Amino acid sequence: YGHALTLASEAHARDPLSVTPYLVRASIEHAAGDDRAALAAYREAVDSHRADPDTWTSLAEFQLDVLDRPAEAKRTLSAALHLDPQSTTAAALVIEANRRIAERS
């Protein structure tokens, strides 16, 4: 776990403009059971790459599938779809978020 985080940090230092180290760090944190740190890494990815719809979609997928927060995921997906209205992944996640929200009503 520690070594993997170190490698992700080194990758970020080598290429600070890449979103990949943020997403890798999020995956590492989640695999280690630290969803709070994983969420922080996804949010950092979004904050540093706001124009990349895939960062928004990755965050929303985590919010939906791991944190079980469909309303939050739906709000995040609105940004992804604003940036890429043709994203079938984001559209599918919106449908799933809506289904989960309806189940709870």
Helices and strands as residue ranges (DSSP letters): H 2-14, H 20-31, H 35-48, H 53-65, H 70-83, H 88-104
